[in-house]
Amino acid sequence: MDEKEKIQAILNRDSQYDGVFWYGVKSTGIVCKPSCSAKIPLLKNIELFDNVEDALKNLFKLIYIR
């Protein structure tokens, strides 16, 4: 899966991608699943990860938002 497909999944809040990849939001320091209901961040603030552990190692914090 390429970056463009992942970004599209985030923009669509597509739950089919949950668990497939995660993204960190540089401006807030949180990590989200693709279907996260929080405000969609600016693209320049998104960092993509293949798993949540890598995001946490990069100092992003996991919070749960429905």
PDBQT receptor file of N, H, CA, C and O in Angstrom, charges set to zero:
ATOM      1  N   MET A   1       0.854  -1.165   0.000  1.00  0.00    +0.000 N 
ATOM      2  CA  MET A   1       0.000   0.000   0.000  1.00  0.00    +0.000 C 
ATOM      3  C   MET A   1       0.901   1.228   0.000  1.00  0.00    +0.000 C 
ATOM      4  O   MET A   1       1.857   1.302   0.772  1.00  0.00    +0.000 OA
ATOM      5  N   ASP A   2       0.599   2.182  -0.855  1.00  0.00    +0.000 N 
ATOM      6  H   ASP A   2      -0.177   2.122  -1.482  1.00  0.00    +0.000 HD
ATOM      7  CA  ASP A   2       1.439   3.374  -0.934  1.00  0.00    +0.000 C 
ATOM      8  C   ASP A   2       0.886   4.507  -0.065  1.00  0.00    +0.000 C 
ATOM      9  O   ASP A   2      -0.219   4.428   0.473  1.00  0.00    +0.000 OA
ATOM     10  N   GLU A   3       1.688   5.552   0.050  1.00  0.00    +0.000 N 
ATOM     11  H   GLU A   3       2.585   5.616  -0.387  1.00  0.00    +0.000 HD
ATOM     12  CA  GLU A   3       1.331   6.693   0.900  1.00  0.00    +0.000 C 
ATOM     13  C   GLU A   3       0.024   7.343   0.442  1.00  0.00    +0.000 C 
ATOM     14  O   GLU A   3      -0.794   7.739   1.272  1.00  0.00    +0.000 OA
ATOM     15  N   LYS A   4      -0.172   7.453  -0.851  1.00  0.00    +0.000 N 
ATOM     16  H   LYS A   4       0.492   7.131  -1.526  1.00  0.00    +0.000 HD
ATOM     17  CA  LYS A   4      -1.383   8.088  -1.380  1.00  0.00    +0.000 C 
ATOM     18  C   LYS A   4      -2.639   7.333  -0.942  1.00  0.00    +0.000 C 
ATOM     19  O   LYS A   4      -3.640   7.953  -0.582  1.00  0.00    +0.000 OA
ATOM     20  N   GLU A   5      -2.593   6.008  -0.972  1.00  0.00    +0.000 N 
ATOM     21  H   GLU A   5      -1.780   5.505  -1.265  1.00  0.00    +0.000 HD
ATOM     22  CA  GLU A   5      -3.733   5.203  -0.542  1.00  0.00    +0.000 C 
ATOM     23  C   GLU A   5      -3.997   5.389   0.952  1.00  0.00    +0.000 C 
ATOM     24  O   GLU A   5      -5.148   5.456   1.383  1.00  0.00    +0.000 OA
ATOM     25  N   LYS A   6      -2.932   5.470   1.732  1.00  0.00    +0.000 N 
ATOM     26  H   LYS A   6      -1.996   5.415   1.383  1.00  0.00    +0.000 HD
ATOM     27  CA  LYS A   6      -3.086   5.673   3.174  1.00  0.00    +0.000 C 
ATOM     28  C   LYS A   6      -3.697   7.042   3.474  1.00  0.00    +0.000 C 
ATOM     29  O   LYS A   6      -4.585   7.154   4.318  1.00  0.00    +0.000 OA
ATOM     30  N   ILE A   7      -3.227   8.071   2.792  1.00  0.00    +0.000 N 
ATOM     31  H   ILE A   7      -2.505   7.980   2.107  1.00  0.00    +0.000 HD
ATOM     32  CA  ILE A   7      -3.775   9.417   3.003  1.00  0.00    +0.000 C 
ATOM     33  C   ILE A   7      -5.254   9.437   2.629  1.00  0.00    +0.000 C 
ATOM     34  O   ILE A   7      -6.060  10.047   3.332  1.00  0.00    +0.000 OA
ATOM     35  N   GLN A   8      -5.619   8.780   1.532  1.00  0.00    +0.000 N 
ATOM     36  H   GLN A   8      -4.965   8.285   0.960  1.00  0.00    +0.000 HD
ATOM     37  CA  GLN A   8      -7.020   8.736   1.117  1.00  0.00    +0.000 C 
ATOM     38  C   GLN A   8      -7.869   8.023   2.167  1.00  0.00    +0.000 C 
ATOM     39  O   GLN A   8      -8.999   8.431   2.434  1.00  0.00    +0.000 OA
ATOM     40  N   ALA A   9      -7.332   6.965   2.758  1.00  0.00    +0.000 N 
ATOM     41  H   ALA A   9      -6.414   6.633   2.541  1.00  0.00    +0.000 HD
ATOM     42  CA  ALA A   9      -8.050   6.251   3.817  1.00  0.00    +0.000 C 
ATOM     43  C   ALA A   9      -8.290   7.163   5.021  1.00  0.00    +0.000 C 
ATOM     44  O   ALA A   9      -9.358   7.118   5.632  1.00  0.00    +0.000 OA
ATOM     45  N   ILE A  10      -7.298   7.988   5.362  1.00  0.00    +0.000 N 
ATOM     46  H   ILE A  10      -6.431   8.025   4.865  1.00  0.00    +0.000 HD
ATOM     47  CA  ILE A  10      -7.451   8.941   6.466  1.00  0.00    +0.000 C 
ATOM     48  C   ILE A  10      -8.518   9.970   6.126  1.00  0.00    +0.000 C 
ATOM     49  O   ILE A  10      -9.390  10.255   6.946  1.00  0.00    +0.000 OA
ATOM     50  N   LEU A  11      -8.455  10.527   4.932  1.00  0.00    +0.000 N 
ATOM     51  H   LEU A  11      -7.746  10.296   4.265  1.00  0.00    +0.000 HD
ATOM     52  CA  LEU A  11      -9.431  11.549   4.523  1.00  0.00    +0.000 C 
ATOM     53  C   LEU A  11     -10.851  10.993   4.501  1.00  0.00    +0.000 C 
ATOM     54  O   LEU A  11     -11.810  11.710   4.785  1.00  0.00    +0.000 OA
ATOM     55  N   ASN A  12     -10.979   9.704   4.159  1.00  0.00    +0.000 N 
ATOM     56  H   ASN A  12     -10.199   9.122   3.927  1.00  0.00    +0.000 HD
ATOM     57  CA  ASN A  12     -12.298   9.058   4.113  1.00  0.00    +0.000 C 
ATOM     58  C   ASN A  12     -12.700   8.438   5.445  1.00  0.00    +0.000 C 
ATOM     59  O   ASN A  12     -13.811   7.928   5.587  1.00  0.00    +0.000 OA
ATOM     60  N   ARG A  13     -11.793   8.481   6.423  1.00  0.00    +0.000 N 
ATOM     61  H   ARG A  13     -10.891   8.895   6.307  1.00  0.00    +0.000 HD
ATOM     62  CA  ARG A  13     -12.007   7.832   7.722  1.00  0.00    +0.000 C 
ATOM     63  C   ARG A  13     -12.449   6.378   7.528  1.00  0.00    +0.000 C 
ATOM     64  O   ARG A  13     -13.420   5.918   8.129  1.00  0.00    +0.000 OA
ATOM     65  N   ASP A  14     -11.721   5.686   6.688  1.00  0.00    +0.000 N 
ATOM     66  H   ASP A  14     -10.933   6.060   6.200  1.00  0.00    +0.000 HD
ATOM     67  CA  ASP A  14     -12.069   4.339   6.257  1.00  0.00    +0.000 C 
ATOM     68  C   ASP A  14     -11.647   3.297   7.295  1.00  0.00    +0.000 C 
ATOM     69  O   ASP A  14     -10.456   3.047   7.478  1.00  0.00    +0.000 OA
ATOM     70  N   SER A  15     -12.616   2.697   7.968  1.00  0.00    +0.000 N 
ATOM     71  H   SER A  15     -13.584   2.901   7.819  1.00  0.00    +0.000 HD
ATOM     72  CA  SER A  15     -12.335   1.731   9.032  1.00  0.00    +0.000 C 
ATOM     73  C   SER A  15     -11.762   0.420   8.504  1.00  0.00    +0.000 C 
ATOM     74  O   SER A  15     -11.250  -0.378   9.290  1.00  0.00    +0.000 OA
ATOM     75  N   GLN A  16     -11.832   0.176   7.210  1.00  0.00    +0.000 N 
ATOM     76  H   GLN A  16     -12.248   0.824   6.572  1.00  0.00    +0.000 HD
ATOM     77  CA  GLN A  16     -11.238  -1.038   6.639  1.00  0.00    +0.000 C 
ATOM     78  C   GLN A  16      -9.719  -1.047   6.812  1.00  0.00    +0.000 C 
ATOM     79  O   GLN A  16      -9.091  -2.105   6.755  1.00  0.00    +0.000 OA
ATOM     80  N   TYR A  17      -9.134   0.123   7.022  1.00  0.00    +0.000 N 
ATOM     81  H   TYR A  17      -9.644   0.982   7.069  1.00  0.00    +0.000 HD
ATOM     82  CA  TYR A  17      -7.682   0.234   7.171  1.00  0.00    +0.000 C 
ATOM     83  C   TYR A  17      -7.239   0.242   8.634  1.00  0.00    +0.000 C 
ATOM     84  O   TYR A  17      -6.041   0.255   8.915  1.00  0.00    +0.000 OA
ATOM     85  N   ASP A  18      -8.179   0.235   9.553  1.00  0.00    +0.000 N 
ATOM     86  H   ASP A  18      -9.152   0.225   9.325  1.00  0.00    +0.000 HD
ATOM     87  CA  ASP A  18      -7.813   0.201  10.976  1.00  0.00    +0.000 C 
ATOM     88  C   ASP A  18      -7.004  -1.059  11.264  1.00  0.00    +0.000 C 
ATOM     89  O   ASP A  18      -7.407  -2.161  10.894  1.00  0.00    +0.000 OA
ATOM     90  N   GLY A  19      -5.870  -0.891  11.919  1.00  0.00    +0.000 N 
ATOM     91  H   GLY A  19      -5.542   0.005  12.219  1.00  0.00    +0.000 HD
ATOM     92  CA  GLY A  19      -4.990  -2.005  12.221  1.00  0.00    +0.000 C 
ATOM     93  C   GLY A  19      -3.998  -2.313  11.107  1.00  0.00    +0.000 C 
ATOM     94  O   GLY A  19      -3.024  -3.034  11.324  1.00  0.00    +0.000 OA
ATOM     95  N   VAL A  20      -4.243  -1.766   9.906  1.00  0.00    +0.000 N 
ATOM     96  H   VAL A  20      -5.034  -1.181   9.730  1.00  0.00    +0.000 HD
ATOM     97  CA  VAL A  20      -3.328  -1.964   8.780  1.00  0.00    +0.000 C 
ATOM     98  C   VAL A  20      -2.183  -0.965   8.859  1.00  0.00    +0.000 C 
ATOM     99  O   VAL A  20      -1.033  -1.293   8.567  1.00  0.00    +0.000 OA
ATOM    100  N   PHE A  21      -2.516   0.262   9.259  1.00  0.00    +0.000 N 
ATOM    101  H   PHE A  21      -3.451   0.528   9.496  1.00  0.00    +0.000 HD
ATOM    102  CA  PHE A  21      -1.502   1.291   9.484  1.00  0.00    +0.000 C 
ATOM    103  C   PHE A  21      -2.047   2.295  10.487  1.00  0.00    +0.000 C 
ATOM    104  O   PHE A  21      -3.239   2.294  10.796  1.00  0.00    +0.000 OA
ATOM    105  N   TRP A  22      -1.179   3.137  10.987  1.00  0.00    +0.000 N 
ATOM    106  H   TRP A  22      -0.211   3.138  10.736  1.00  0.00    +0.000 HD
ATOM    107  CA  TRP A  22      -1.516   4.185  11.950  1.00  0.00    +0.000 C 
ATOM    108  C   TRP A  22      -0.889   5.479  11.467  1.00  0.00    +0.000 C 
ATOM    109  O   TRP A  22       0.015   5.462  10.631  1.00  0.00    +0.000 OA
ATOM    110  N   TYR A  23      -1.366   6.601  11.990  1.00  0.00    +0.000 N 
ATOM    111  H   TYR A  23      -2.100   6.615  12.669  1.00  0.00    +0.000 HD
ATOM    112  CA  TYR A  23      -0.701   7.857  11.654  1.00  0.00    +0.000 C 
ATOM    113  C   TYR A  23      -0.546   8.717  12.896  1.00  0.00    +0.000 C 
ATOM    114  O   TYR A  23      -1.409   8.744  13.773  1.00  0.00    +0.000 OA
ATOM    115  N   GLY A  24       0.579   9.418  12.943  1.00  0.00    +0.000 N 
ATOM    116  H   GLY A  24       1.279   9.396  12.230  1.00  0.00    +0.000 HD
ATOM    117  CA  GLY A  24       0.839  10.364  14.013  1.00  0.00    +0.000 C 
ATOM    118  C   GLY A  24       0.562  11.763  13.515  1.00  0.00    +0.000 C 
ATOM    119  O   GLY A  24       0.765  12.077  12.343  1.00  0.00    +0.000 OA
ATOM    120  N   VAL A  25       0.093  12.599  14.426  1.00  0.00    +0.000 N 
ATOM    121  H   VAL A  25      -0.071  12.344  15.379  1.00  0.00    +0.000 HD
ATOM    122  CA  VAL A  25      -0.170  13.995  14.103  1.00  0.00    +0.000 C 
ATOM    123  C   VAL A  25       0.908  14.824  14.792  1.00  0.00    +0.000 C 
ATOM    124  O   VAL A  25       0.920  14.958  16.015  1.00  0.00    +0.000 OA
ATOM    125  N   LYS A  26       1.800  15.371  13.997  1.00  0.00    +0.000 N 
ATOM    126  H   LYS A  26       1.791  15.262  13.003  1.00  0.00    +0.000 HD
ATOM    127  CA  LYS A  26       2.955  16.093  14.532  1.00  0.00    +0.000 C 
ATOM    128  C   LYS A  26       2.565  17.287  15.393  1.00  0.00    +0.000 C 
ATOM    129  O   LYS A  26       3.253  17.591  16.368  1.00  0.00    +0.000 OA
ATOM    130  N   SER A  27       1.483  17.963  15.056  1.00  0.00    +0.000 N 
ATOM    131  H   SER A  27       0.924  17.716  14.264  1.00  0.00    +0.000 HD
ATOM    132  CA  SER A  27       1.095  19.176  15.783  1.00  0.00    +0.000 C 
ATOM    133  C   SER A  27       0.514  18.879  17.166  1.00  0.00    +0.000 C 
ATOM    134  O   SER A  27       0.537  19.743  18.043  1.00  0.00    +0.000 OA
ATOM    135  N   THR A  28      -0.008  17.661  17.368  1.00  0.00    +0.000 N 
ATOM    136  H   THR A  28      -0.026  16.959  16.655  1.00  0.00    +0.000 HD
ATOM    137  CA  THR A  28      -0.609  17.321  18.659  1.00  0.00    +0.000 C 
ATOM    138  C   THR A  28       0.135  16.229  19.404  1.00  0.00    +0.000 C 
ATOM    139  O   THR A  28      -0.019  16.084  20.617  1.00  0.00    +0.000 OA
ATOM    140  N   GLY A  29       0.950  15.454  18.679  1.00  0.00    +0.000 N 
ATOM    141  H   GLY A  29       1.076  15.572  17.694  1.00  0.00    +0.000 HD
ATOM    142  CA  GLY A  29       1.686  14.369  19.307  1.00  0.00    +0.000 C 
ATOM    143  C   GLY A  29       0.869  13.118  19.542  1.00  0.00    +0.000 C 
ATOM    144  O   GLY A  29       1.295  12.247  20.301  1.00  0.00    +0.000 OA
ATOM    145  N   ILE A  30      -0.294  12.997  18.915  1.00  0.00    +0.000 N 
ATOM    146  H   ILE A  30      -0.640  13.704  18.298  1.00  0.00    +0.000 HD
ATOM    147  CA  ILE A  30      -1.116  11.809  19.109  1.00  0.00    +0.000 C 
ATOM    148  C   ILE A  30      -1.010  10.881  17.906  1.00  0.00    +0.000 C 
ATOM    149  O   ILE A  30      -0.646  11.300  16.807  1.00  0.00    +0.000 OA
ATOM    150  N   VAL A  31      -1.332   9.623  18.134  1.00  0.00    +0.000 N 
ATOM    151  H   VAL A  31      -1.628   9.283  19.027  1.00  0.00    +0.000 HD
ATOM    152  CA  VAL A  31      -1.374   8.635  17.065  1.00  0.00    +0.000 C 
ATOM    153  C   VAL A  31      -2.824   8.184  16.905  1.00  0.00    +0.000 C 
ATOM    154  O   VAL A  31      -3.549   8.007  17.884  1.00  0.00    +0.000 OA
ATOM    155  N   CYS A  32      -3.226   8.005  15.660  1.00  0.00    +0.000 N 
ATOM    156  H   CYS A  32      -2.638   8.149  14.864  1.00  0.00    +0.000 HD
ATOM    157  CA  CYS A  32      -4.622   7.677  15.353  1.00  0.00    +0.000 C 
ATOM    158  C   CYS A  32      -4.707   6.520  14.375  1.00  0.00    +0.000 C 
ATOM    159  O   CYS A  32      -3.778   6.245  13.616  1.00  0.00    +0.000 OA
ATOM    160  N   LYS A  33      -5.851   5.850  14.419  1.00  0.00    +0.000 N 
ATOM    161  H   LYS A  33      -6.605   6.073  15.036  1.00  0.00    +0.000 HD
ATOM    162  CA  LYS A  33      -6.164   4.871  13.384  1.00  0.00    +0.000 C 
ATOM    163  C   LYS A  33      -6.829   5.616  12.234  1.00  0.00    +0.000 C 
ATOM    164  O   LYS A  33      -7.323   6.724  12.439  1.00  0.00    +0.000 OA
ATOM    165  N   PRO A  34      -6.860   5.055  11.047  1.00  0.00    +0.000 N 
ATOM    166  CA  PRO A  34      -7.413   5.766   9.890  1.00  0.00    +0.000 C 
ATOM    167  C   PRO A  34      -8.852   6.261  10.060  1.00  0.00    +0.000 C 
ATOM    168  O   PRO A  34      -9.215   7.295   9.498  1.00  0.00    +0.000 OA
ATOM    169  N   SER A  35      -9.667   5.546  10.818  1.00  0.00    +0.000 N 
ATOM    170  H   SER A  35      -9.372   4.706  11.274  1.00  0.00    +0.000 HD
ATOM    171  CA  SER A  35     -11.065   5.952  10.974  1.00  0.00    +0.000 C 
ATOM    172  C   SER A  35     -11.297   6.933  12.118  1.00  0.00    +0.000 C 
ATOM    173  O   SER A  35     -12.444   7.232  12.450  1.00  0.00    +0.000 OA
ATOM    174  N   CYS A  36     -10.236   7.430  12.717  1.00  0.00    +0.000 N 
ATOM    175  H   CYS A  36      -9.305   7.187  12.448  1.00  0.00    +0.000 HD
ATOM    176  CA  CYS A  36     -10.345   8.346  13.861  1.00  0.00    +0.000 C 
ATOM    177  C   CYS A  36     -11.321   9.486  13.560  1.00  0.00    +0.000 C 
ATOM    178  O   CYS A  36     -11.289  10.082  12.484  1.00  0.00    +0.000 OA
ATOM    179  N   SER A  37     -12.177   9.771  14.521  1.00  0.00    +0.000 N 
ATOM    180  H   SER A  37     -12.203   9.287  15.396  1.00  0.00    +0.000 HD
ATOM    181  CA  SER A  37     -13.199  10.809  14.324  1.00  0.00    +0.000 C 
ATOM    182  C   SER A  37     -12.705  12.218  14.661  1.00  0.00    +0.000 C 
ATOM    183  O   SER A  37     -13.444  13.191  14.507  1.00  0.00    +0.000 OA
ATOM    184  N   ALA A  38     -11.463  12.325  15.117  1.00  0.00    +0.000 N 
ATOM    185  H   ALA A  38     -10.862  11.536  15.243  1.00  0.00    +0.000 HD
ATOM    186  CA  ALA A  38     -10.913  13.655  15.418  1.00  0.00    +0.000 C 
ATOM    187  C   ALA A  38     -10.772  14.450  14.115  1.00  0.00    +0.000 C 
ATOM    188  O   ALA A  38     -10.814  13.889  13.020  1.00  0.00    +0.000 OA
ATOM    189  N   LYS A  39     -10.607  15.745  14.257  1.00  0.00    +0.000 N 
ATOM    190  H   LYS A  39     -10.573  16.201  15.147  1.00  0.00    +0.000 HD
ATOM    191  CA  LYS A  39     -10.414  16.612  13.099  1.00  0.00    +0.000 C 
ATOM    192  C   LYS A  39      -9.245  16.093  12.250  1.00  0.00    +0.000 C 
ATOM    193  O   LYS A  39      -8.188  15.751  12.782  1.00  0.00    +0.000 OA
ATOM    194  N   ILE A  40      -9.442  16.038  10.951  1.00  0.00    +0.000 N 
ATOM    195  H   ILE A  40     -10.301  16.316  10.519  1.00  0.00    +0.000 HD
ATOM    196  CA  ILE A  40      -8.389  15.579  10.057  1.00  0.00    +0.000 C 
ATOM    197  C   ILE A  40      -7.282  16.632  10.029  1.00  0.00    +0.000 C 
ATOM    198  O   ILE A  40      -7.541  17.805   9.762  1.00  0.00    +0.000 OA
ATOM    199  N   PRO A  41      -6.050  16.208  10.306  1.00  0.00    +0.000 N 
ATOM    200  CA  PRO A  41      -4.946  17.170  10.373  1.00  0.00    +0.000 C 
ATOM    201  C   PRO A  41      -4.488  17.637   8.991  1.00  0.00    +0.000 C 
ATOM    202  O   PRO A  41      -4.825  17.040   7.968  1.00  0.00    +0.000 OA
ATOM    203  N   LEU A  42      -3.721  18.706   8.991  1.00  0.00    +0.000 N 
ATOM    204  H   LEU A  42      -3.447  19.191   9.822  1.00  0.00    +0.000 HD
ATOM    205  CA  LEU A  42      -3.071  19.128   7.756  1.00  0.00    +0.000 C 
ATOM    206  C   LEU A  42      -2.146  18.012   7.289  1.00  0.00    +0.000 C 
ATOM    207  O   LEU A  42      -1.512  17.346   8.107  1.00  0.00    +0.000 OA
ATOM    208  N   LEU A  43      -2.068  17.809   5.994  1.00  0.00    +0.000 N 
ATOM    209  H   LEU A  43      -2.583  18.350   5.329  1.00  0.00    +0.000 HD
ATOM    210  CA  LEU A  43      -1.248  16.720   5.459  1.00  0.00    +0.000 C 
ATOM    211  C   LEU A  43       0.208  16.835   5.883  1.00  0.00    +0.000 C 
ATOM    212  O   LEU A  43       0.873  15.819   6.086  1.00  0.00    +0.000 OA
ATOM    213  N   LYS A  44       0.715  18.062   6.020  1.00  0.00    +0.000 N 
ATOM    214  H   LYS A  44       0.175  18.887   5.855  1.00  0.00    +0.000 HD
ATOM    215  CA  LYS A  44       2.114  18.247   6.421  1.00  0.00    +0.000 C 
ATOM    216  C   LYS A  44       2.366  17.777   7.852  1.00  0.00    +0.000 C 
ATOM    217  O   LYS A  44       3.516  17.583   8.245  1.00  0.00    +0.000 OA
ATOM    218  N   ASN A  45       1.298  17.592   8.636  1.00  0.00    +0.000 N 
ATOM    219  H   ASN A  45       0.363  17.749   8.317  1.00  0.00    +0.000 HD
ATOM    220  CA  ASN A  45       1.432  17.168  10.025  1.00  0.00    +0.000 C 
ATOM    221  C   ASN A  45       1.223  15.672  10.229  1.00  0.00    +0.000 C 
ATOM    222  O   ASN A  45       1.229  15.198  11.365  1.00  0.00    +0.000 OA
ATOM    223  N   ILE A  46       1.039  14.921   9.139  1.00  0.00    +0.000 N 
ATOM    224  H   ILE A  46       1.035  15.307   8.217  1.00  0.00    +0.000 HD
ATOM    225  CA  ILE A  46       0.803  13.486   9.236  1.00  0.00    +0.000 C 
ATOM    226  C   ILE A  46       2.112  12.722   9.042  1.00  0.00    +0.000 C 
ATOM    227  O   ILE A  46       2.873  12.977   8.109  1.00  0.00    +0.000 OA
ATOM    228  N   GLU A  47       2.350  11.777   9.955  1.00  0.00    +0.000 N 
ATOM    229  H   GLU A  47       1.731  11.569  10.714  1.00  0.00    +0.000 HD
ATOM    230  CA  GLU A  47       3.469  10.843   9.811  1.00  0.00    +0.000 C 
ATOM    231  C   GLU A  47       2.878   9.437   9.849  1.00  0.00    +0.000 C 
ATOM    232  O   GLU A  47       2.167   9.090  10.792  1.00  0.00    +0.000 OA
ATOM    233  N   LEU A  48       3.162   8.636   8.846  1.00  0.00    +0.000 N 
ATOM    234  H   LEU A  48       3.740   8.918   8.079  1.00  0.00    +0.000 HD
ATOM    235  CA  LEU A  48       2.570   7.314   8.697  1.00  0.00    +0.000 C 
ATOM    236  C   LEU A  48       3.432   6.238   9.346  1.00  0.00    +0.000 C 
ATOM    237  O   LEU A  48       4.661   6.305   9.320  1.00  0.00    +0.000 OA
ATOM    238  N   PHE A  49       2.753   5.232   9.937  1.00  0.00    +0.000 N 
ATOM    239  H   PHE A  49       1.755   5.178   9.958  1.00  0.00    +0.000 HD
ATOM    240  CA  PHE A  49       3.437   4.121  10.594  1.00  0.00    +0.000 C 
ATOM    241  C   PHE A  49       2.742   2.820  10.232  1.00  0.00    +0.000 C 
ATOM    242  O   PHE A  49       1.522   2.783  10.074  1.00  0.00    +0.000 OA
ATOM    243  N   ASP A  50       3.527   1.744  10.101  1.00  0.00    +0.000 N 
ATOM    244  H   ASP A  50       4.518   1.774  10.230  1.00  0.00    +0.000 HD
ATOM    245  CA  ASP A  50       2.957   0.433   9.805  1.00  0.00    +0.000 C 
ATOM    246  C   ASP A  50       2.333  -0.216  11.026  1.00  0.00    +0.000 C 
ATOM    247  O   ASP A  50       1.474  -1.089  10.900  1.00  0.00    +0.000 OA
ATOM    248  N   ASN A  51       2.763   0.209  12.212  1.00  0.00    +0.000 N 
ATOM    249  H   ASN A  51       3.461   0.918  12.315  1.00  0.00    +0.000 HD
ATOM    250  CA  ASN A  51       2.177  -0.337  13.438  1.00  0.00    +0.000 C 
ATOM    251  C   ASN A  51       2.218   0.711  14.546  1.00  0.00    +0.000 C 
ATOM    252  O   ASN A  51       2.979   1.676  14.487  1.00  0.00    +0.000 OA
ATOM    253  N   VAL A  52       1.394   0.497  15.535  1.00  0.00    +0.000 N 
ATOM    254  H   VAL A  52       0.776  -0.288  15.583  1.00  0.00    +0.000 HD
ATOM    255  CA  VAL A  52       1.267   1.482  16.607  1.00  0.00    +0.000 C 
ATOM    256  C   VAL A  52       2.529   1.542  17.465  1.00  0.00    +0.000 C 
ATOM    257  O   VAL A  52       2.853   2.592  18.020  1.00  0.00    +0.000 OA
ATOM    258  N   GLU A  53       3.238   0.429  17.575  1.00  0.00    +0.000 N 
ATOM    259  H   GLU A  53       2.975  -0.424  17.125  1.00  0.00    +0.000 HD
ATOM    260  CA  GLU A  53       4.465   0.413  18.374  1.00  0.00    +0.000 C 
ATOM    261  C   GLU A  53       5.506   1.388  17.826  1.00  0.00    +0.000 C 
ATOM    262  O   GLU A  53       6.182   2.075  18.592  1.00  0.00    +0.000 OA
ATOM    263  N   ASP A  54       5.632   1.447  16.506  1.00  0.00    +0.000 N 
ATOM    264  H   ASP A  54       5.083   0.890  15.884  1.00  0.00    +0.000 HD
ATOM    265  CA  ASP A  54       6.588   2.395  15.916  1.00  0.00    +0.000 C 
ATOM    266  C   ASP A  54       6.188   3.832  16.201  1.00  0.00    +0.000 C 
ATOM    267  O   ASP A  54       7.045   4.682  16.447  1.00  0.00    +0.000 OA
ATOM    268  N   ALA A  55       4.905   4.104  16.170  1.00  0.00    +0.000 N 
ATOM    269  H   ALA A  55       4.209   3.414  15.970  1.00  0.00    +0.000 HD
ATOM    270  CA  ALA A  55       4.434   5.458  16.477  1.00  0.00    +0.000 C 
ATOM    271  C   ALA A  55       4.756   5.816  17.931  1.00  0.00    +0.000 C 
ATOM    272  O   ALA A  55       5.200   6.926  18.223  1.00  0.00    +0.000 OA
ATOM    273  N   LEU A  56       4.530   4.870  18.825  1.00  0.00    +0.000 N 
ATOM    274  H   LEU A  56       4.170   3.968  18.587  1.00  0.00    +0.000 HD
ATOM    275  CA  LEU A  56       4.804   5.125  20.240  1.00  0.00    +0.000 C 
ATOM    276  C   LEU A  56       6.304   5.309  20.482  1.00  0.00    +0.000 C 
ATOM    277  O   LEU A  56       6.699   6.118  21.321  1.00  0.00    +0.000 OA
ATOM    278  N   LYS A  57       7.131   4.572  19.760  1.00  0.00    +0.000 N 
ATOM    279  H   LYS A  57       6.810   3.915  19.078  1.00  0.00    +0.000 HD
ATOM    280  CA  LYS A  57       8.585   4.725  19.878  1.00  0.00    +0.000 C 
ATOM    281  C   LYS A  57       9.041   6.104  19.405  1.00  0.00    +0.000 C 
ATOM    282  O   LYS A  57      10.084   6.602  19.827  1.00  0.00    +0.000 OA
ATOM    283  N   ASN A  58       8.254   6.708  18.530  1.00  0.00    +0.000 N 
ATOM    284  H   ASN A  58       7.406   6.303  18.186  1.00  0.00    +0.000 HD
ATOM    285  CA  ASN A  58       8.565   8.040  18.016  1.00  0.00    +0.000 C 
ATOM    286  C   ASN A  58       7.872   9.136  18.825  1.00  0.00    +0.000 C 
ATOM    287  O   ASN A  58       7.673  10.252  18.345  1.00  0.00    +0.000 OA
ATOM    288  N   LEU A  59       7.511   8.793  20.060  1.00  0.00    +0.000 N 
ATOM    289  H   LEU A  59       7.673   7.886  20.449  1.00  0.00    +0.000 HD
ATOM    290  CA  LEU A  59       6.982   9.728  21.053  1.00  0.00    +0.000 C 
ATOM    291  C   LEU A  59       5.574  10.234  20.776  1.00  0.00    +0.000 C 
ATOM    292  O   LEU A  59       5.165  11.256  21.325  1.00  0.00    +0.000 OA
ATOM    293  N   PHE A  60       4.838   9.536  19.940  1.00  0.00    +0.000 N 
ATOM    294  H   PHE A  60       5.170   8.706  19.494  1.00  0.00    +0.000 HD
ATOM    295  CA  PHE A  60       3.428   9.877  19.796  1.00  0.00    +0.000 C 
ATOM    296  C   PHE A  60       2.659   9.178  20.906  1.00  0.00    +0.000 C 
ATOM    297  O   PHE A  60       3.059   8.111  21.371  1.00  0.00    +0.000 OA
ATOM    298  N   LYS A  61       1.565   9.776  21.326  1.00  0.00    +0.000 N 
ATOM    299  H   LYS A  61       1.240  10.643  20.948  1.00  0.00    +0.000 HD
ATOM    300  CA  LYS A  61       0.750   9.223  22.404  1.00  0.00    +0.000 C 
ATOM    301  C   LYS A  61      -0.538   8.676  21.810  1.00  0.00    +0.000 C 
ATOM    302  O   LYS A  61      -1.128   9.277  20.912  1.00  0.00    +0.000 OA
ATOM    303  N   LEU A  62      -0.962   7.537  22.318  1.00  0.00    +0.000 N 
ATOM    304  H   LEU A  62      -0.482   7.048  23.047  1.00  0.00    +0.000 HD
ATOM    305  CA  LEU A  62      -2.186   6.903  21.871  1.00  0.00    +0.000 C 
ATOM    306  C   LEU A  62      -3.340   7.365  22.737  1.00  0.00    +0.000 C 
ATOM    307  O   LEU A  62      -3.295   7.237  23.961  1.00  0.00    +0.000 OA
ATOM    308  N   ILE A  63      -4.364   7.898  22.114  1.00  0.00    +0.000 N 
ATOM    309  H   ILE A  63      -4.401   8.003  21.121  1.00  0.00    +0.000 HD
ATOM    310  CA  ILE A  63      -5.595   8.229  22.828  1.00  0.00    +0.000 C 
ATOM    311  C   ILE A  63      -6.735   7.598  22.057  1.00  0.00    +0.000 C 
ATOM    312  O   ILE A  63      -6.597   7.318  20.866  1.00  0.00    +0.000 OA
ATOM    313  N   TYR A  64      -7.840   7.374  22.706  1.00  0.00    +0.000 N 
ATOM    314  H   TYR A  64      -7.951   7.601  23.674  1.00  0.00    +0.000 HD
ATOM    315  CA  TYR A  64      -8.982   6.759  22.050  1.00  0.00    +0.000 C 
ATOM    316  C   TYR A  64     -10.079   7.768  21.844  1.00  0.00    +0.000 C 
ATOM    317  O   TYR A  64     -10.617   8.327  22.800  1.00  0.00    +0.000 OA
ATOM    318  N   ILE A  65     -10.406   7.997  20.603  1.00  0.00    +0.000 N 
ATOM    319  H   ILE A  65      -9.970   7.542  19.827  1.00  0.00    +0.000 HD
ATOM    320  CA  ILE A  65     -11.502   8.882  20.224  1.00  0.00    +0.000 C 
ATOM    321  C   ILE A  65     -12.441   8.075  19.355  1.00  0.00    +0.000 C 
ATOM    322  O   ILE A  65     -12.006   7.427  18.402  1.00  0.00    +0.000 OA
ATOM    323  N   ARG A  66     -13.690   8.107  19.664  1.00  0.00    +0.000 N 
ATOM    324  H   ARG A  66     -14.043   8.633  20.438  1.00  0.00    +0.000 HD
ATOM    325  CA  ARG A  66     -14.659   7.335  18.858  1.00  0.00    +0.000 C 
ATOM    326  C   ARG A  66     -15.059   8.071  17.629  1.00  0.00    +0.000 C 
ATOM    327  O   ARG A  66     -15.863   7.569  16.843  1.00  0.00    +0.000 OA
TER     328      ARG A  66
